[in-house]
């Protein structure tokens, strides 16, 4: 057993506790997310993701599991010193495609393939999806709490982008003042107050737990190359650049390889590291994030309108696209199982034939 942290807890099904009327909450959430997709479909004639609709880059790389890991970290896809092909998608959270000056939290989706050959590894053959956002905690404690927030945001879909940009500028100013004082507001960032920083300098988190073999874990993805670390906190000029984040990613990836470290935080205490409350940050003094793998992305073209748009449409990320050793846990993840499947099905139907989507 590693001396780096206390003994990790073994998962027991009794540790997951459903909220009252959870099935109704999930159904309502799916309906609300579909309403976002329907609105963007009506306005654009195209089926978009109901969250994380805008892509800022699609990347091909490899994930290499680190050698000589402690025994408790050798679980699931990290059981051996394996090497996987990965497809990576960078995004921001809204369900409508907005000017980047409407600055919201950033996300990264990672799809692992056992095959090293892109030509033979269809999406259905992907082994594992990991979805991460650049904040350590989720913006709501549970699915029911998140549904309340979602219902407030859904009616604003595809409306008044100019007002959204103006509000985002105000919120960024307020958030900057809070951060100068040593604080941070996840709520302000989620509403558009995220700093206009380079997405490749961000550190990402699963925010909510997954199984890690017999244990419980959260994951973190952090840049480790000196060139990427230099981007952390660096402002991106979005003046007259509605797709400025994508432009910045493309420019960087044409000249620099990318290096991230994937780290695992094992649950050692359910009271301070709960499964069902996604708003709680697990204390690193009780269990630090420990590196288990590295992701390498060689120099490449991170986006081209024709190829990347077609490819982006064919990708579907879902935390429940997983092996049993990394099954998602908790209320938010249970909601995602229903909601993500409904969103993906709407997008498939919409892009196969518009009338089918309208009839839903």
Secondary structure, 3 states (H helix, E strand, C coil): CCCCCCCCCCCCHHHCCCCCCHHHHHHHHHHHHHHHHHHHHHHHCCCCCCCCCEEEEEEEEEEEECCCCCHHHCCHHHCCCCEEEEEEEEEECCCCCCCCCCECCEEEEEEEECCCCCCCCCHHHCCEEEEEECCCCCCCCCHHHHHHHHHHHHCCCCCCHHHHHHHHHHHHHHHHHHHHCCCCCHHHHHHCECCCECHHHCCEECCCCEEECCEEEEEEEEECCHHHHCCCCCECCCCCCCCHHHHHHHHHHCCCCEEEEEEEEECCCCCCCCCCCCCCCCCCCCCCCEEEEEEEECCCCCCCHHHHHHHHHHCCCCCCCCCHHHCECCHHHHHHHHHHHHHHHHHHHHHHCHHHHHHC
